Amino acid sequence: MRSSPQSTGWLFGWVVGLLSRGKGQSLSFPEQCSTGAPRGGPYLSGGPMQNGEAMSPQDSKAAVAEPMEEQKAQNQSHNQGSAEPTAPPLPPPSPPPPGPPEYPRPRLIFHTQLAHGSPTGRIHGFTNVKELYAKIAEVFHISPSEILFCTLNSHKVDMQKLLGGQIGLEDFIFAHVRGETKEVEVTKTEDALGLTITDNGAGYAFIKRIKEGSTIDQLKTVCVGDHIEAINDQSIVGCRHYEVAKMLKEQPRGIPFTLRLVGPKKAFDMIGMRTRAPKSTEGKMVNGRETLRLRSKGSATVQEVQNEFEERATKKVDDLLESYMGIRDLELATTIVEAGRDKNNPDDFAEALDSVLGDFAFPDVFLFDVWGAIGDVKNGKM
């Protein structure tokens, strides 16, 4: 029996639909089939099929949209995984027009000699005592450790001219270097030896004053300016003056101990070279009342010389340092006065002093006496 065109079209559509679906899917046999379906898939009742069933126009749009959304999501995922192109960097901005040239600040230049005689050298660029000694040593081709102390405007071992924490911008610096080494035996006959100790700020403690009639005064080989290098063969190089004074104070009475001393070098010739060189104002801008303040912490600063209050208070505090601790140190006394100058009560003064000089551990009775002395000078009682 010959097949009609309708049955042939129906069979063709069913076979194509079967081939276009995956395995395990079942198809229903439609009741009608249009032979006018285009290639690529069966169409029933003028619309698409799904699993052999006719789809509504809305379902048809959803079925078509799903693969498109999947493809779009894949494209977005691919784009996110890849680096997005960036615009080339902008050229750097053009530099601003050059301003007026900066001129270097004038250097503070000081003249110096070795106290026992030498040519005159010039030094600059130091901010503390250790750097000062290094500059002097460089000029005269010696080791900084050879320098015991320096005096200002005098080649003599004059403790009133001793370089402390301040140098006048017109001051001439004389460096006293190591000379003869000597050992002396000392026996304490009373609590105090009669020594006042100071140090050079670079690790050397030396004798600043000898009390007349004291135990040390009986030993004519011990002189002002002698560096105390060792006590009972124990080196004290690097110790501060108050530490050395404490060691001497702790020596028992009646038991001998030895001091190793190094005196400053004395001049035998070259006396004519001690004349002071002419002052130089090169690189200096001074008004006659300025000093270079050397600090143990921080940079050196140029400042006005002490006013009358500061000068009198500093001298009084230096006297108290000698009385309580057996040391003299104008730089230390100046720092103490500066700490108490603007304080209103002793507690604030003690706190300020502890913040800058906590290593000294001053006794309370000393602090109260210092506070009283500063107050007396403020009130014009001294």
VEXDREN-2710 file (C-alpha; in Angstrom, 1 decimal):
% VEXDREN-2710
k/r/px/py/pz
1/MET/0.0/0.0/0.0
2/ARG/1.4/3.4/-1.0
3/SER/2.0/5.9/1.8
4/SER/0.3/9.2/1.6
5/PRO/2.3/12.5/1.8
6/GLN/0.9/13.2/5.2
7/SER/2.0/9.9/6.6
8/THR/5.4/10.2/5.1
9/GLY/5.9/13.7/6.6
10/TRP/4.7/12.4/9.9
11/LEU/7.2/9.6/9.9
12/PHE/10.0/11.8/8.8
13/GLY/9.4/14.3/11.6
14/TRP/9.2/11.5/14.2
15/VAL/12.6/10.1/13.0
16/VAL/14.3/13.5/13.1
17/GLY/12.9/14.2/16.5
18/LEU/14.1/10.9/17.8
19/LEU/17.7/11.5/16.5
20/SER/17.8/15.0/17.9
21/ARG/17.1/13.9/21.5
22/GLY/19.5/12.2/23.9
23/LYS/19.4/8.5/24.9
24/GLY/16.9/7.5/27.5
25/GLN/14.3/10.1/26.4
26/SER/10.9/8.9/25.2
27/LEU/8.8/10.6/22.6
28/SER/5.1/10.7/22.3
29/PHE/3.5/10.2/18.9
30/PRO/1.7/13.3/17.9
31/GLU/-1.6/13.2/16.4
32/GLN/-0.8/15.6/13.6
33/CYS/2.3/16.8/11.9
34/SER/2.8/19.6/9.5
35/THR/4.9/18.8/6.5
36/GLY/5.9/22.4/6.1
37/ALA/8.4/22.3/8.9
38/PRO/11.8/23.7/8.0
39/ARG/15.0/21.7/8.3
40/GLY/16.7/21.4/11.6
41/GLY/13.9/19.9/13.8
42/PRO/10.3/18.8/13.8
43/TYR/7.6/21.3/14.3
44/LEU/4.2/20.2/15.6
45/SER/1.0/22.2/15.2
46/GLY/3.1/25.0/13.8
47/GLY/5.5/25.3/16.8
48/PRO/8.6/23.7/18.3
49/MET/8.6/20.3/20.2
50/GLN/10.2/19.3/23.5
51/ASN/10.4/15.6/24.4
52/GLY/7.9/14.9/21.6
53/GLU/5.3/17.4/23.0
54/ALA/4.2/20.7/21.5
55/MET/5.5/23.8/23.2
56/SER/3.7/27.1/23.7
57/PRO/5.2/30.3/22.3
58/GLN/6.3/31.3/25.9
59/ASP/8.0/28.0/26.5
60/SER/9.6/28.2/23.1
61/LYS/11.2/31.6/24.0
62/ALA/12.4/30.3/27.3
63/ALA/14.0/27.2/25.7
64/VAL/15.8/29.4/23.2
65/ALA/16.9/31.9/25.9
66/GLU/18.4/29.3/28.2
67/PRO/21.3/28.3/25.9
68/MET/21.9/32.0/25.1
69/GLU/22.1/32.9/28.8
70/GLU/24.5/30.0/29.4
71/GLN/26.7/31.2/26.5
72/LYS/26.6/34.8/27.9
73/ALA/27.6/33.6/31.4
74/GLN/30.5/31.6/29.9
75/ASN/31.7/34.7/28.0
76/GLN/31.5/36.8/31.2
77/SER/33.4/34.2/33.2
78/HIS/36.1/34.1/30.5
79/ASN/36.3/37.9/30.4
80/GLN/36.6/38.1/34.2
81/GLY/39.5/35.5/34.2
82/SER/41.5/37.5/31.7
83/ALA/43.2/40.8/32.4
84/GLU/41.3/43.8/31.2
85/PRO/43.3/46.1/28.9
86/THR/44.4/49.3/30.6
87/ALA/45.2/52.7/29.2
88/PRO/48.8/53.6/28.8
89/PRO/50.3/55.6/31.8
90/LEU/50.2/59.3/31.6
91/PRO/53.5/61.1/31.1
92/PRO/55.0/62.5/34.3
93/PRO/54.2/66.1/35.0
94/SER/56.8/68.6/34.0
95/PRO/59.0/69.8/36.8
96/PRO/58.2/73.2/38.3
97/PRO/60.4/76.0/37.2
98/PRO/63.6/76.3/39.3
99/GLY/63.4/78.8/42.1
100/PRO/66.1/80.9/43.4
101/PRO/69.3/79.0/44.4
102/GLU/69.7/78.0/48.0
103/TYR/72.9/79.3/49.5
104/PRO/74.6/77.1/52.1
105/ARG/74.6/78.4/55.7
106/PRO/77.9/79.9/56.7
107/ARG/80.2/77.4/58.5
108/LEU/81.4/78.1/62.0
109/ILE/85.1/77.9/61.8
110/PHE/87.3/77.8/64.9
111/HIS/91.1/78.1/65.4
112/THR/92.9/75.6/67.5
113/GLN/96.4/74.7/68.7
114/LEU/97.9/72.0/70.8
115/ALA/98.5/73.5/74.2
116/HIS/102.2/72.5/74.4
117/GLY/102.8/74.2/71.1
118/SER/101.8/73.6/67.4
119/PRO/100.9/75.4/64.3
120/THR/97.4/76.8/64.2
121/GLY/94.7/74.7/62.7
122/ARG/91.1/75.4/61.6
123/ILE/88.2/73.1/62.4
124/HIS/84.4/73.1/61.7
125/GLY/81.5/70.7/61.4
126/PHE/81.3/69.3/64.9
127/THR/78.2/69.0/67.1
128/ASN/79.5/67.5/70.3
129/VAL/82.7/67.2/72.3
130/LYS/83.7/63.8/70.8
131/GLU/83.3/65.2/67.3
132/LEU/85.3/68.2/68.3
133/TYR/88.2/66.1/69.6
134/ALA/88.1/64.0/66.4
135/LYS/88.3/67.2/64.3
136/ILE/91.3/68.5/66.3
137/ALA/93.0/65.1/66.1
138/GLU/92.5/65.1/62.3
139/VAL/94.1/68.5/61.9
140/PHE/97.2/67.5/64.0
141/HIS/97.4/63.9/62.8
142/ILE/97.0/62.4/66.3
143/SER/94.5/60.0/67.8
144/PRO/91.4/61.5/69.5
145/SER/92.3/59.4/72.6
146/GLU/95.4/61.5/73.0
147/ILE/93.4/64.6/74.0
148/LEU/92.7/64.9/77.7
149/PHE/90.7/68.2/77.7
150/CYS/90.6/71.6/76.0
151/THR/90.8/75.2/77.4
152/LEU/89.5/78.3/75.7
153/ASN/91.7/81.3/75.0
154/SER/94.6/80.1/77.2
155/HIS/97.2/77.4/76.7
156/LYS/97.7/77.0/80.5
157/VAL/96.1/74.3/82.6
158/ASP/93.5/76.8/83.9
159/MET/90.3/75.1/85.0
160/GLN/88.5/78.5/84.8
161/LYS/89.1/78.4/81.1
162/LEU/88.1/74.7/80.7
163/LEU/85.9/74.0/77.6
164/GLY/82.6/72.7/78.8
165/GLY/79.3/72.7/76.8
166/GLN/79.7/76.2/75.3
167/ILE/82.2/77.8/73.0
168/GLY/82.1/81.5/72.1
169/LEU/82.1/81.9/68.4
170/GLU/85.3/83.9/68.7
171/ASP/87.0/81.6/71.2
172/PHE/90.4/80.0/70.4
173/ILE/90.6/76.3/71.4
174/PHE/93.8/74.8/73.0
175/ALA/93.9/71.0/73.2
176/HIS/95.9/69.4/76.1
177/VAL/97.3/66.0/75.2
178/ARG/98.6/63.0/77.1
179/GLY/101.9/63.5/78.8
180/GLU/103.7/61.7/81.6
181/THR/102.0/58.7/83.3
182/LYS/102.5/58.3/87.1
183/GLU/101.3/56.1/89.9
184/VAL/100.7/57.3/93.5
185/GLU/99.7/55.5/96.7
186/VAL/97.0/57.1/98.7
187/THR/95.8/56.4/102.2
188/LYS/92.6/58.1/103.3
189/THR/92.9/59.7/106.8
190/GLU/89.5/61.2/106.6
191/ASP/86.3/60.6/104.6
192/ALA/87.0/63.1/101.9
193/LEU/90.2/63.1/99.8
194/GLY/89.9/66.8/98.9
195/LEU/89.5/66.1/95.2
196/THR/87.0/67.7/92.8
197/ILE/86.5/65.6/89.7
198/THR/85.2/66.6/86.3
199/ASP/85.4/64.9/82.9
200/ASN/86.0/65.9/79.3
201/GLY/82.7/64.6/77.8
202/ALA/84.6/61.9/75.9
203/GLY/85.4/59.3/78.6
204/TYR/88.3/60.9/80.6
205/ALA/87.8/62.0/84.2
206/PHE/90.4/64.4/85.6
207/ILE/91.1/66.5/88.7
208/LYS/89.7/70.0/88.5
209/ARG/90.4/71.1/92.1
210/ILE/92.5/70.1/95.1
211/LYS/91.4/71.3/98.5
212/GLU/94.2/73.0/100.4
213/GLY/95.4/70.9/103.4
214/SER/93.6/67.8/102.3
215/THR/95.0/64.3/101.9
216/ILE/95.7/64.7/98.2
217/ASP/97.2/68.1/98.8
218/GLN/100.0/66.4/100.8
219/LEU/100.9/64.4/97.7
220/LYS/102.8/66.9/95.6
221/THR/102.9/64.7/92.6
222/VAL/99.2/64.9/92.1
223/CYS/98.2/68.0/90.1
224/VAL/95.2/69.8/88.8
225/GLY/94.5/68.6/85.2
226/ASP/95.7/65.0/85.9
227/HIS/93.6/62.4/84.2
228/ILE/92.6/59.5/86.6
229/GLU/93.2/56.5/84.4
230/ALA/92.9/53.7/87.0
231/ILE/92.1/53.0/90.6
232/ASN/93.9/50.0/92.0
233/ASP/94.7/48.9/88.5
234/GLN/91.0/49.0/87.5
235/SER/90.6/51.2/84.4
236/ILE/88.0/53.9/84.7
237/VAL/88.3/55.2/81.2
238/GLY/84.8/55.8/79.9
239/CYS/83.4/56.5/83.4
240/ARG/81.6/59.7/84.1
241/HIS/83.0/62.1/86.8
242/TYR/80.3/61.3/89.3
243/GLU/81.0/57.6/89.0
244/VAL/84.7/58.2/89.7
245/ALA/84.0/60.5/92.6
246/LYS/81.8/57.7/94.1
247/MET/84.6/55.1/93.7
248/LEU/87.0/57.4/95.5
249/LYS/84.5/58.1/98.3
250/GLU/84.0/54.4/98.8
251/GLN/87.7/53.7/99.4
252/PRO/88.1/52.6/103.1
253/ARG/90.0/54.8/105.5
254/GLY/93.4/53.6/106.6
255/ILE/93.9/51.2/103.7
256/PRO/96.3/52.3/100.9
257/PHE/95.1/52.3/97.3
258/THR/96.8/53.4/94.1
259/LEU/95.9/56.0/91.5
260/ARG/97.3/55.8/88.0
261/LEU/97.4/59.4/86.6
262/VAL/98.2/60.9/83.2
263/GLY/99.3/64.5/83.3
264/PRO/98.9/66.9/80.3
265/LYS/102.0/67.3/78.1
266/LYS/104.2/70.2/79.1
267/ALA/106.0/72.4/76.7
268/PHE/109.8/72.7/76.7
269/ASP/110.2/74.6/73.5
270/MET/108.0/76.1/70.8
271/ILE/106.9/78.6/73.3
272/GLY/106.7/81.3/70.6
273/MET/104.1/79.3/68.8
274/ARG/101.6/79.8/71.6
275/THR/100.7/83.3/70.5
276/ARG/97.1/83.6/69.6
277/ALA/96.4/83.7/65.9
278/PRO/94.4/86.7/64.6
279/LYS/90.7/86.3/64.7
280/SER/89.0/85.2/61.6
281/THR/85.4/86.1/60.8
282/GLU/85.2/84.0/57.7
283/GLY/81.9/82.3/57.5
284/LYS/80.7/83.8/60.8
285/MET/77.8/85.9/61.5
286/VAL/78.1/87.0/65.1
287/ASN/76.9/89.8/67.3
288/GLY/79.5/89.3/70.1
289/ARG/77.0/87.6/72.4
290/GLU/76.6/84.2/70.8
291/THR/78.0/80.8/71.8
292/LEU/78.0/77.4/70.2
293/ARG/76.2/75.1/72.7
294/LEU/77.5/71.5/72.5
295/ARG/75.0/68.9/73.7
296/SER/75.5/65.3/74.6
297/LYS/72.2/64.5/72.8
298/GLY/71.1/66.3/69.7
299/SER/72.8/68.9/67.5
300/ALA/74.9/71.8/68.5
301/THR/73.1/75.2/68.5
302/VAL/74.1/78.8/68.4
303/GLN/72.5/80.8/71.2
304/GLU/72.9/83.9/73.2
305/VAL/75.3/83.9/76.1
306/GLN/73.8/83.3/79.5
307/ASN/71.9/86.2/81.1
308/GLU/72.6/87.4/84.7
309/PHE/70.1/85.0/86.2
310/GLU/71.4/82.0/84.3
311/GLU/75.0/82.8/85.0
312/ARG/74.5/83.2/88.8
313/ALA/72.2/80.2/89.1
314/THR/74.6/78.0/87.2
315/LYS/77.5/79.0/89.4
316/LYS/75.5/78.2/92.5
317/VAL/74.4/74.8/91.2
318/ASP/78.0/74.0/90.2
319/ASP/79.0/74.7/93.8
320/LEU/76.3/72.4/95.1
321/LEU/77.5/69.7/92.7
322/GLU/80.9/69.9/94.3
323/SER/79.6/70.0/97.8
324/TYR/77.3/67.0/97.4
325/MET/79.0/64.9/94.7
326/GLY/82.6/66.0/94.6
327/ILE/82.4/67.1/90.9
328/ARG/82.3/70.3/89.0
329/ASP/80.6/70.5/85.6
330/LEU/79.3/73.8/84.2
331/GLU/77.5/72.0/81.4
332/LEU/75.7/69.8/83.9
333/ALA/74.9/72.8/86.1
334/THR/73.5/74.7/83.0
335/THR/71.3/71.8/82.1
336/ILE/69.9/71.6/85.7
337/VAL/69.2/75.4/85.7
338/GLU/67.4/75.1/82.3
339/ALA/65.2/72.3/83.7
340/GLY/64.2/74.4/86.7
341/ARG/63.9/77.8/85.2
342/ASP/60.2/77.7/84.3
343/LYS/59.0/75.2/86.9
344/ASN/56.5/76.3/89.7
345/ASN/57.2/73.6/92.3
346/PRO/59.9/71.1/93.3
347/ASP/57.9/68.1/92.1
348/ASP/57.7/69.4/88.6
349/PHE/61.4/70.3/88.7
350/ALA/62.4/66.8/89.9
351/GLU/60.3/65.2/87.1
352/ALA/61.8/67.5/84.5
353/LEU/65.3/66.8/85.8
354/ASP/64.7/63.0/85.8
355/SER/63.6/63.1/82.2
356/VAL/67.0/64.6/81.0
357/LEU/69.4/63.5/83.7
358/GLY/67.9/60.3/85.1
359/ASP/71.2/58.5/85.0
360/PHE/72.6/60.6/87.8
361/ALA/70.0/59.6/90.4
362/PHE/70.4/62.8/92.4
363/PRO/69.5/62.5/96.1
364/ASP/66.3/64.3/97.2
365/VAL/68.2/66.6/99.6
366/PHE/70.4/67.8/96.7
367/LEU/67.3/68.5/94.5
368/PHE/65.6/70.5/97.2
369/ASP/68.8/72.6/97.8
370/VAL/69.1/73.2/94.0
371/TRP/65.5/74.2/93.8
372/GLY/66.0/76.6/96.7
373/ALA/69.1/78.1/95.1
374/ILE/67.4/78.7/91.8
375/GLY/64.5/80.3/93.6
376/ASP/66.8/82.5/95.6
377/VAL/68.5/83.7/92.4
378/LYS/65.1/84.4/90.8
379/ASN/64.0/86.5/93.8
380/GLY/67.3/88.4/94.0
381/LYS/68.4/86.9/97.3
382/MET/71.8/85.9/95.9
END
